Amino acid sequence: MTAVDPSRTGATAASPASSASPPRPARSGRSLALALIAGAAGAAVVLLASGRTWAKATAVVAQGQLPQTASGQDVTGVPGALAIVGLAALVALFAVRGAGRTAVAVLLALSGAGTVVGAYLGISDTAALREKAATATGLSDAGVQDVSHTFWPWVAVVGGLLLLVAGVLALLYGRHWPAMSARYERAGAAPRGPRRSAAADPDRPEEMWKSLDRGEDPTR
């Protein structure tokens, strides 16, 4: 009978399992690229949509009608503010590690979720139009009619969803992403080792005496 080497059998059995799982660096690289694209694009989309017109109406006055418009910032400043917070959190992800990175990832995800909620609530909001009509007419109870809403609030919702996706990716795969601080520490770290004392100048007597005190030969 031929003896079977247990170590060889174990290596053969373990090889299919190891080849079946995808390499971790490739997976983390894809998630990192996707999170960067989603986060940056989401913040840019929200900031763009916040400056556009979200609602239109006309205010009724004695002389006729006054057209009124309300931008995203007039309706609600929440999406724009949270987009800036999310963009800052996206950058801060690479400056921290461990529990700090997890906390920043949670902040990024919450920024995206809050942006979605704030933009969705502003889709049918008319308070900003009424406030503008009251300012234009000088009447606190001025009414508006022919109210219409644009698609820009929905664009802000999409931007918030992209921020949320970036935050979720950071929570799932962020622990495998590189950190800027680690790279800079490796690049700027001084080589460790015993410090060599400077050679004594034989022309200076005080240096010769110092070398003798240290047990060194000043004539070398």
C-alpha positions as CSV (number, residue, x, y, z in Angstrom):
1,M,0.0,0.0,0.0
2,T,1.1,3.5,-0.8
3,A,1.2,6.0,2.1
4,V,-0.8,9.2,1.7
5,D,0.9,12.4,2.8
6,P,-1.7,14.2,5.0
7,S,0.0,17.6,4.4
8,R,-0.2,17.2,0.6
9,T,-3.9,16.1,0.8
10,G,-4.8,19.1,3.0
11,A,-3.0,21.5,0.6
12,T,-4.9,20.0,-2.4
13,A,-8.3,20.3,-0.6
14,A,-7.7,23.9,0.4
15,S,-6.6,25.1,-3.0
16,P,-10.1,25.2,-4.6
17,A,-11.5,27.2,-1.7
18,S,-8.7,29.7,-1.8
19,S,-9.0,30.1,-5.6
20,A,-12.8,30.5,-5.4
21,S,-12.7,33.7,-3.3
22,P,-11.8,36.9,-5.2
23,P,-8.7,38.8,-4.1
24,R,-9.4,41.3,-1.4
25,P,-7.3,44.2,-2.9
26,A,-9.3,44.1,-6.1
27,R,-12.6,44.1,-4.3
28,S,-11.5,47.0,-2.0
29,G,-10.2,48.9,-5.0
30,R,-13.5,48.7,-6.9
31,S,-15.5,49.7,-3.8
32,L,-13.1,52.6,-3.2
33,A,-13.5,53.9,-6.7
34,L,-17.3,53.5,-6.7
35,A,-17.6,55.3,-3.3
36,L,-15.4,58.2,-4.5
37,I,-17.4,58.6,-7.8
38,A,-20.8,58.3,-6.0
39,G,-19.9,60.6,-3.2
40,A,-18.4,63.4,-5.3
41,A,-21.1,63.2,-8.0
42,G,-23.9,63.1,-5.3
43,A,-22.6,66.2,-3.6
44,A,-22.1,68.1,-6.9
45,V,-25.6,67.1,-8.0
46,V,-27.2,68.3,-4.8
47,L,-25.4,71.6,-4.7
48,L,-26.4,72.2,-8.4
49,A,-30.0,71.3,-7.8
50,S,-30.2,73.5,-4.7
51,G,-29.5,76.6,-6.7
52,R,-32.1,75.9,-9.3
53,T,-35.8,76.8,-9.3
54,W,-38.0,74.3,-7.5
55,A,-41.4,76.0,-7.6
56,K,-43.3,78.7,-9.5
57,A,-46.5,80.6,-8.8
58,T,-48.2,83.9,-9.2
59,A,-49.2,86.3,-6.5
60,V,-52.5,88.1,-6.8
61,V,-52.4,91.9,-6.2
62,A,-54.8,94.7,-7.0
63,Q,-52.8,95.8,-10.1
64,G,-52.7,92.2,-11.5
65,Q,-50.5,89.2,-10.9
66,L,-46.8,89.0,-10.0
67,P,-44.8,85.9,-11.0
68,Q,-42.9,84.3,-8.1
69,T,-40.2,81.6,-8.1
70,A,-38.5,79.7,-5.2
71,S,-35.1,78.0,-5.5
72,G,-34.0,75.0,-3.6
73,Q,-32.3,77.3,-1.0
74,D,-35.5,79.2,-0.6
75,V,-37.5,76.1,0.0
76,T,-35.0,74.3,2.3
77,G,-31.4,74.7,3.0
78,V,-31.0,71.2,4.4
79,P,-29.9,69.4,1.2
80,G,-27.2,71.9,0.3
81,A,-25.8,72.0,3.8
82,L,-25.8,68.2,4.2
83,A,-24.1,67.8,0.8
84,I,-21.2,69.9,2.0
85,V,-21.0,67.8,5.2
86,G,-21.0,64.7,3.1
87,L,-18.3,65.9,0.8
88,A,-16.1,66.8,3.8
89,A,-16.8,63.4,5.3
90,L,-15.8,61.7,2.0
91,V,-12.4,63.5,2.1
92,A,-12.0,62.8,5.9
93,L,-12.3,59.0,5.3
94,F,-8.7,58.8,4.1
95,A,-7.3,60.8,7.0
96,V,-8.5,58.4,9.7
97,R,-8.5,54.7,10.4
98,G,-10.2,52.2,12.6
99,A,-13.1,53.5,14.7
100,G,-12.6,57.0,13.4
101,R,-13.2,55.8,9.8
102,T,-16.3,54.0,10.9
103,A,-17.7,57.1,12.5
104,V,-17.0,59.2,9.4
105,A,-18.6,56.6,7.2
106,V,-21.7,56.8,9.4
107,L,-21.7,60.6,9.1
108,L,-21.5,60.3,5.3
109,A,-24.4,57.8,5.2
110,L,-26.5,60.0,7.5
111,S,-25.8,63.1,5.3
112,G,-27.0,61.2,2.3
113,A,-30.2,60.0,4.1
114,G,-30.9,63.5,5.4
115,T,-30.4,65.0,2.0
116,V,-33.0,62.5,0.5
117,V,-35.5,63.3,3.2
118,G,-35.0,67.1,3.0
119,A,-35.3,67.2,-0.8
120,Y,-38.3,64.9,-0.8
121,L,-40.2,67.1,1.7
122,G,-39.5,70.2,-0.5
123,I,-41.1,68.7,-3.7
124,S,-44.6,70.0,-2.9
125,D,-43.7,72.8,-0.5
126,T,-45.4,76.1,-1.1
127,A,-44.3,78.0,2.1
128,A,-41.4,79.7,0.3
129,L,-43.7,80.9,-2.5
130,R,-46.2,82.3,0.0
131,E,-43.4,84.1,1.9
132,K,-42.1,85.6,-1.3
133,A,-45.6,86.7,-2.3
134,A,-46.1,88.4,1.1
135,T,-42.8,90.2,0.7
136,A,-43.7,91.4,-2.9
137,T,-47.2,92.5,-2.1
138,G,-46.7,93.8,1.4
139,L,-49.6,91.6,2.6
140,S,-49.0,88.9,5.2
141,D,-51.8,86.8,4.0
142,A,-51.1,87.1,0.3
143,G,-52.2,84.1,-1.7
144,V,-50.5,82.3,-4.6
145,Q,-52.1,80.5,-7.5
146,D,-51.0,78.5,-10.6
147,V,-48.4,76.7,-8.4
148,S,-46.1,74.4,-10.3
149,H,-43.0,72.4,-9.3
150,T,-39.9,71.6,-11.4
151,F,-37.9,68.3,-11.5
152,W,-34.9,69.8,-9.6
153,P,-36.1,68.5,-6.2
154,W,-36.0,65.0,-7.6
155,V,-32.5,65.6,-8.9
156,A,-31.5,66.5,-5.3
157,V,-33.1,63.2,-4.1
158,V,-30.9,61.3,-6.6
159,G,-27.8,63.2,-5.4
160,G,-28.7,62.3,-1.8
161,L,-29.0,58.6,-2.8
162,L,-25.5,58.7,-4.3
163,L,-24.2,60.1,-1.0
164,L,-26.0,57.4,0.9
165,V,-24.5,54.7,-1.4
166,A,-21.0,56.1,-0.8
167,G,-21.6,56.0,3.0
168,V,-22.8,52.4,2.9
169,L,-19.8,51.3,0.8
170,A,-17.5,53.0,3.3
171,L,-19.2,51.1,6.2
172,L,-18.8,47.8,4.4
173,Y,-15.4,48.0,2.8
174,G,-13.8,51.1,4.4
175,R,-11.6,49.2,6.7
176,H,-9.6,47.8,3.7
177,W,-9.1,51.2,2.1
178,P,-5.7,52.9,2.4
179,A,-5.2,56.0,4.6
180,M,-3.3,59.1,3.6
181,S,-1.6,59.3,7.0
182,A,-0.1,55.9,6.7
183,R,1.4,56.7,3.4
184,Y,2.9,60.0,4.6
185,E,4.3,58.3,7.7
186,R,6.1,55.7,5.6
187,A,7.4,58.3,3.2
188,G,8.5,60.8,5.9
189,A,9.8,58.5,8.6
190,A,13.4,58.8,9.3
191,P,15.5,55.6,9.2
192,R,16.0,54.1,12.6
193,G,19.4,53.0,13.8
194,P,22.3,54.1,16.1
195,R,23.3,57.6,15.5
196,R,27.0,57.9,14.6
197,S,28.9,60.7,16.3
198,A,30.6,63.2,14.1
199,A,34.3,62.7,13.6
200,A,36.5,64.9,15.8
201,D,38.6,67.6,14.2
202,P,42.2,66.8,15.2
203,D,43.1,70.5,14.7
204,R,40.9,71.6,17.6
205,P,42.1,70.5,21.1
206,E,38.8,70.6,22.8
207,E,37.4,68.1,20.2
208,M,40.4,65.9,20.9
209,W,39.7,65.9,24.7
210,K,36.0,65.1,24.0
211,S,36.9,62.2,21.8
212,L,39.2,60.8,24.5
213,D,36.5,61.1,27.1
214,R,34.1,59.1,24.9
215,G,36.8,56.4,24.4
216,E,37.4,57.2,20.8
217,D,40.7,57.6,18.9
218,P,40.9,61.2,17.7
219,T,43.7,60.4,15.2
220,R,41.4,58.3,13.0
